[in-house]
Amino acid sequence: MKAVVTRDIDKYAVEDVTLDGPKAGELKIKMAATGVCHSDLSVINGTLPLPKPMVLGHEGAGVVAEVGEGVTEFEVGDHVVLSFAPACGHCHFCNHKLPQFCEKGAPTGLMLDGTARVKKGDEDLLVMQFLGCMAEEAIVPAISAVKIDKEIPLEKAALVGCGVMTGVGAVINTAGVHAGASVAVFGCGGVGLSIIQGARLAGASTIIAVDLADNKLEMARNFGATHTVNGGNEDAVGKCKELTGGHGPDYSFEAVGVPDLMVAANFATRRGGTTVIVGVGKLTDSVPFNALMLSMDGKTIKGSFYGDTNFRSDMPMLLDLYRAGKLNLDDMVSQTYTIDEAPQAIEDMVAGKNARGVIVY
């Protein structure tokens, strides 16, 4: 099969590889679609310090082609969305309603049993987040999949595997945005646009989109932003305050992973408001906060991982919203690519051309 493999920092290519069958507790998935996400880029450029060589891909949907020993909740032909964070249902975090932090989910590049399924000759290849689904087929843990209705187009369903779930979940699960609230979103890539959609779903009255690219701001308007601010042309923090009666938004979200932008998002938030950090920064970066104002402003600063999702219930819920016409996944897929065009898809993502590029097999 073909797969997108990164072997060194900033190096990646489509390669011909082989795939072993599923072992106990695993599924073989014939991939239908894989979203091209900034987290894939973070593996390529080393922001996420994962070992290599590694098959990319963590946002995907497909059809069950083979079922491993002991798996009873899936059968061949089922349509599934994949979660990059497995949830065993039994560990400390799963038992405390925090399945996104499941103890099975530490990323090693290997499967849960510590072995590899993808090979290049005699060489074992690692896979991203137990999936490696930027490939024509993938072996995945059954605890990383959720069954969905077969009527939902898989190239749209794939998006809830990461970007849409991360963004909408940050609003609904992490922040708990209330109806009538004011919201600012710093960064309007796929996750930021999904935060905007989440704010619209939650009933926010003011949704301010902040970005440096006018095309991204135009996308933001399409997905529900009531105001847009080009941070390259004006003071984004000042404008956010101006648009919210001088106080600042009730909730601010940072969706890029840049320390300066995290600080700006928090500066924008009103006193007593909530700042949610969704973007993934570098391990070597730190974010400074003023020691006096941290207490005096009384703000809540939260990190949000994977939208604090319980993916087995949240992903079908998002797809129900899609079918009801309340969550726009159609326009999120702004361009599709073949697996051979994956390098172009990644380049287009870096250039900020798409809401989300999707590889369709």
C-alpha positions as CSV (number, residue, x, y, z in Angstrom):
1,M,0.0,0.0,0.0
2,K,1.0,3.7,-0.2
3,A,1.6,5.7,2.9
4,V,3.1,9.1,3.8
5,V,6.2,8.6,5.8
6,T,8.5,11.1,7.6
7,R,12.0,9.9,8.2
8,D,13.8,13.1,9.3
9,I,13.1,16.6,10.3
10,D,11.2,18.4,7.5
11,K,11.4,15.3,5.3
12,Y,8.4,13.3,4.1
13,A,7.3,11.3,1.1
14,V,4.8,8.9,-0.2
15,E,6.3,5.4,0.1
16,D,5.2,1.9,-0.8
17,V,5.0,-0.2,2.4
18,T,3.4,-3.4,3.6
19,L,0.9,-3.9,6.4
20,D,0.6,-6.9,8.7
21,G,-2.9,-8.1,9.7
22,P,-4.6,-7.1,12.9
23,K,-3.7,-8.8,16.2
24,A,-6.0,-9.2,19.2
25,G,-8.0,-6.1,20.0
26,E,-7.3,-4.5,16.6
27,L,-9.1,-3.6,13.4
28,K,-7.9,-3.3,9.8
29,I,-9.4,-0.2,8.2
30,K,-9.6,0.5,4.5
31,M,-9.2,4.2,4.7
32,A,-11.7,6.4,2.9
33,A,-10.4,9.9,3.9
34,T,-7.6,11.5,6.0
35,G,-7.6,15.1,7.0
36,V,-4.3,17.0,6.7
37,C,-3.7,18.6,10.0
38,H,-1.1,20.9,11.6
39,S,-0.3,18.1,14.1
40,D,1.0,16.1,11.1
41,L,3.2,19.1,10.3
42,S,4.3,19.2,14.0
43,V,5.6,15.6,13.7
44,I,7.4,16.5,10.4
45,N,9.1,19.6,11.8
46,G,9.8,18.2,15.3
47,T,7.4,20.4,17.3
48,L,5.9,17.1,18.5
49,P,9.1,15.2,19.3
50,L,8.0,11.8,18.2
51,P,10.4,9.1,16.9
52,K,10.9,8.4,13.2
53,P,10.5,6.9,10.7
54,M,6.8,7.3,11.2
55,V,3.6,7.0,9.0
56,L,1.7,10.2,9.4
57,G,-2.1,10.6,9.8
58,H,-4.3,10.8,12.8
59,E,-7.6,12.3,11.5
60,G,-9.4,9.8,9.4
61,A,-12.5,7.7,8.6
62,G,-12.9,4.4,6.7
63,V,-14.5,1.0,6.6
64,V,-13.6,-2.0,8.7
65,A,-11.9,-4.6,6.5
66,E,-10.8,-7.2,9.1
67,V,-11.5,-7.7,12.7
68,G,-8.8,-9.0,15.2
69,E,-9.3,-11.7,17.8
70,G,-11.5,-10.7,20.7
71,V,-13.1,-7.7,19.1
72,T,-16.9,-8.1,19.3
73,E,-18.2,-4.5,18.9
74,F,-17.2,-4.1,15.3
75,E,-17.7,-6.2,12.2
76,V,-16.5,-6.1,8.6
77,G,-18.2,-3.3,6.6
78,D,-18.8,-1.0,9.6
79,H,-18.0,2.7,8.9
80,V,-15.8,4.2,11.6
81,V,-14.2,7.5,12.6
82,L,-10.8,7.1,14.2
83,S,-9.7,8.8,17.5
84,F,-6.0,9.6,17.9
85,A,-6.5,9.1,21.7
86,P,-7.6,5.6,22.5
87,A,-9.9,5.1,25.5
88,C,-9.7,1.8,27.3
89,G,-12.6,2.5,29.7
90,H,-10.8,1.1,32.7
91,C,-7.8,3.2,33.7
92,H,-7.7,6.0,36.3
93,F,-8.6,8.7,33.8
94,C,-11.3,6.8,32.0
95,N,-12.9,6.0,35.4
96,H,-12.8,9.7,36.3
97,K,-14.6,10.8,33.1
98,L,-11.4,12.0,31.4
99,P,-11.0,9.5,28.6
100,Q,-9.0,11.9,26.5
101,F,-6.1,11.3,29.0
102,C,-6.4,7.5,28.9
103,E,-3.2,5.8,30.2
104,K,-3.1,3.7,27.0
105,G,-2.5,6.8,24.9
106,A,1.2,7.6,25.5
107,P,2.5,7.9,21.9
108,T,5.3,5.5,21.2
109,G,4.7,5.0,17.5
110,L,4.1,1.3,18.2
111,M,0.8,-0.5,18.7
112,L,-0.6,-1.1,22.2
113,D,1.3,-4.4,22.5
114,G,4.6,-2.7,21.7
115,T,5.1,-4.0,18.2
116,A,4.8,-2.6,14.7
117,R,2.3,-3.4,11.8
118,V,3.8,-1.3,9.0
119,K,7.0,-2.4,7.3
120,K,9.3,-1.4,4.5
121,G,11.1,-4.6,3.7
122,D,12.6,-5.7,6.9
123,E,12.3,-2.3,8.5
124,D,9.6,-1.6,11.1
125,L,7.8,1.8,10.6
126,L,6.2,3.6,13.5
127,V,2.7,5.1,13.2
128,M,1.3,8.4,14.4
129,Q,-1.0,8.0,17.5
130,F,-1.6,4.3,17.0
131,L,-3.2,5.1,13.6
132,G,-0.8,6.1,10.9
133,C,-3.9,6.7,8.8
134,M,-2.4,8.8,6.0
135,A,-2.2,5.6,4.1
136,E,-4.5,3.4,2.0
137,E,-5.0,1.0,4.9
138,A,-4.3,1.1,8.7
139,I,-4.2,-1.2,11.6
140,V,-5.8,0.5,14.7
141,P,-6.8,-0.5,18.2
142,A,-10.5,-1.2,18.5
143,I,-10.5,1.3,21.4
144,S,-9.5,4.0,18.9
145,A,-12.6,3.7,16.7
146,V,-16.2,4.7,16.9
147,K,-19.0,3.3,14.6
148,I,-21.0,5.8,12.6
149,D,-24.0,5.8,10.3
150,K,-23.2,4.6,6.8
151,E,-25.2,7.4,5.3
152,I,-22.6,10.1,6.4
153,P,-20.0,10.8,3.7
154,L,-16.7,9.6,5.1
155,E,-14.7,12.5,3.7
156,K,-16.8,14.8,6.0
157,A,-16.9,12.4,8.9
158,A,-13.1,12.2,9.0
159,L,-12.9,15.8,10.2
160,V,-14.5,15.0,13.5
161,G,-11.5,12.7,14.2
162,C,-9.4,15.7,15.2
163,G,-9.9,19.3,14.0
164,V,-13.6,19.7,14.4
165,M,-13.8,17.7,17.6
166,T,-10.9,19.7,19.1
167,G,-12.4,23.0,18.2
168,V,-16.1,22.4,19.0
169,G,-15.1,20.5,22.1
170,A,-13.0,23.3,23.4
171,V,-16.0,25.6,23.3
172,I,-18.7,23.2,24.6
173,N,-16.7,20.8,26.9
174,T,-13.7,22.8,28.1
175,A,-15.0,26.4,28.3
176,G,-18.7,25.8,28.6
177,V,-19.5,28.9,26.6
178,H,-23.0,30.1,27.5
179,A,-25.7,31.6,25.2
180,G,-25.2,35.3,24.7
181,A,-21.5,35.2,25.5
182,S,-18.7,37.1,23.7
183,V,-15.9,35.0,22.2
184,A,-12.6,35.8,20.5
185,V,-10.7,33.2,18.5
186,F,-7.0,33.8,17.8
187,G,-6.0,31.8,14.7
188,C,-8.5,30.7,12.0
189,G,-7.1,27.4,10.7
190,G,-9.1,24.2,10.8
191,V,-9.3,24.2,14.6
192,G,-10.0,27.9,14.9
193,L,-12.8,27.7,12.4
194,S,-14.2,24.8,14.4
195,I,-14.0,26.9,17.5
196,I,-16.0,29.5,15.7
197,Q,-18.6,26.9,14.7
198,G,-18.7,25.7,18.3
199,A,-19.3,29.3,19.6
200,R,-22.1,29.7,17.1
201,L,-23.6,26.4,18.2
202,A,-23.4,27.5,21.9
203,G,-25.3,30.7,21.1
204,A,-22.5,33.2,21.5
205,S,-23.8,36.7,20.4
206,T,-20.4,38.1,19.5
207,I,-17.7,36.0,17.8
208,I,-14.5,37.8,16.9
209,A,-12.1,36.0,14.5
210,V,-8.4,37.1,14.6
211,D,-5.9,36.1,12.0
212,L,-3.2,37.6,9.7
213,A,-4.7,36.2,6.5
214,D,-7.7,37.8,4.9
215,N,-8.7,34.6,3.2
216,K,-8.9,32.9,6.6
217,L,-11.0,35.8,7.9
218,E,-13.4,35.4,5.0
219,M,-13.7,31.7,5.9
220,A,-14.3,32.7,9.5
221,R,-17.3,34.8,8.5
222,N,-18.7,31.9,6.5
223,F,-18.6,29.7,9.6
224,G,-20.2,32.2,12.0
225,A,-17.8,35.0,13.0
226,T,-19.7,38.2,13.6
227,H,-16.5,40.4,13.5
228,T,-13.0,39.9,12.0
229,V,-9.7,41.4,12.9
230,N,-6.5,41.3,10.8
231,G,-3.8,41.3,13.5
232,G,-1.2,42.4,11.0
233,N,-3.1,45.6,10.3
234,E,-4.5,46.6,13.7
235,D,-4.1,46.0,17.5
236,A,-6.0,42.7,17.9
237,V,-6.3,43.0,21.7
238,G,-7.5,46.6,21.5
239,K,-10.0,45.8,18.8
240,C,-11.4,42.8,20.8
241,K,-11.9,45.1,23.8
242,E,-13.5,47.8,21.6
243,L,-16.0,45.3,20.2
244,T,-17.0,44.1,23.7
245,G,-17.8,47.4,25.3
246,G,-14.2,48.0,26.4
247,H,-14.1,45.0,28.7
248,G,-12.8,42.2,26.5
249,P,-14.6,39.0,25.5
250,D,-16.0,36.6,28.0
251,Y,-14.0,33.8,26.4
252,S,-10.8,33.9,24.3
253,F,-9.3,30.9,22.5
254,E,-5.8,30.5,21.1
255,A,-5.7,28.0,18.3
256,V,-2.2,28.2,16.8
257,G,0.3,27.3,19.5
258,V,2.4,30.5,19.6
259,P,3.4,31.9,23.0
260,D,2.9,35.5,22.0
261,L,-0.5,34.7,20.7
262,M,-1.4,32.9,23.9
263,V,-0.4,36.0,25.9
264,A,-2.4,38.2,23.5
265,A,-5.5,36.0,23.9
266,N,-5.3,36.3,27.6
267,F,-4.8,40.0,27.5
268,A,-7.9,40.3,25.4
269,T,-10.1,38.3,27.9
270,R,-12.2,40.4,30.3
271,R,-11.5,40.3,34.0
272,G,-13.0,37.2,35.5
273,G,-13.3,35.7,32.0
274,T,-11.8,32.5,30.6
275,T,-8.8,32.0,28.3
276,V,-8.6,28.5,26.6
277,I,-5.3,27.4,25.0
278,V,-6.0,24.9,22.2
279,G,-2.9,25.4,20.0
280,V,0.0,23.0,20.4
281,G,3.3,24.8,21.1
282,K,6.8,23.6,21.2
283,L,8.2,21.6,24.1
284,T,10.9,24.2,24.5
285,D,8.6,27.2,24.6
286,S,7.2,28.9,27.7
287,V,4.4,31.4,28.2
288,P,4.9,34.3,30.7
289,F,2.1,35.7,32.8
290,N,2.2,38.8,34.9
291,A,2.6,37.7,38.5
292,L,0.4,40.6,39.9
293,M,-2.4,40.5,37.3
294,L,-2.7,36.7,37.3
295,S,-4.6,37.0,40.6
296,M,-5.9,40.6,40.3
297,D,-7.7,39.9,37.0
298,G,-9.2,36.7,38.3
299,K,-9.2,35.0,34.9
300,T,-9.4,31.3,34.3
301,I,-6.7,29.9,32.0
302,K,-7.4,26.5,30.7
303,G,-5.6,24.1,28.4
304,S,-7.9,22.0,26.1
305,F,-6.6,18.6,24.8
306,Y,-8.7,17.1,22.0
307,G,-11.7,19.2,23.1
308,D,-11.9,17.2,26.4
309,T,-13.9,14.7,24.4
310,N,-15.6,11.5,25.2
311,F,-15.2,10.5,21.6
312,R,-17.6,7.6,21.6
313,S,-20.5,9.9,22.4
314,D,-19.2,13.3,21.1
315,M,-18.3,12.2,17.6
316,P,-21.7,10.8,16.7
317,M,-23.3,13.9,18.3
318,L,-21.3,16.1,16.0
319,L,-22.3,14.1,13.0
320,D,-25.9,14.3,14.1
321,L,-25.5,18.1,14.1
322,Y,-24.0,17.9,10.6
323,R,-27.0,15.9,9.4
324,A,-29.3,18.4,11.0
325,G,-27.6,21.3,9.1
326,K,-26.2,22.9,12.2
327,L,-22.6,22.0,11.8
328,N,-21.0,22.9,8.5
329,L,-18.6,20.1,7.5
330,D,-19.2,20.5,3.7
331,D,-17.4,23.9,3.5
332,M,-14.7,22.7,5.9
333,V,-13.4,20.4,3.1
334,S,-12.1,23.1,0.8
335,Q,-10.0,20.8,-1.3
336,T,-9.4,17.0,-1.8
337,Y,-6.2,15.2,-2.9
338,T,-5.1,11.7,-3.9
339,I,-2.5,9.9,-1.7
340,D,0.1,10.7,-4.4
341,E,-0.8,14.4,-4.0
342,A,-0.2,14.3,-0.2
343,P,3.0,16.4,-0.4
344,Q,1.0,19.1,-2.2
345,A,-1.7,18.9,0.4
346,I,0.8,19.5,3.2
347,E,2.4,22.4,1.3
348,D,-1.1,23.9,0.8
349,M,-1.8,23.6,4.5
350,V,1.5,25.3,5.4
351,A,0.5,28.1,2.9
352,G,-2.9,28.5,4.6
353,K,-4.9,27.8,1.5
354,N,-7.5,25.5,2.9
355,A,-10.0,25.3,5.7
356,R,-9.1,21.7,5.6
357,G,-7.5,19.6,2.9
358,V,-8.6,16.0,2.8
359,I,-6.9,13.0,1.2
360,V,-9.5,10.8,-0.4
361,Y,-8.6,7.2,-1.4
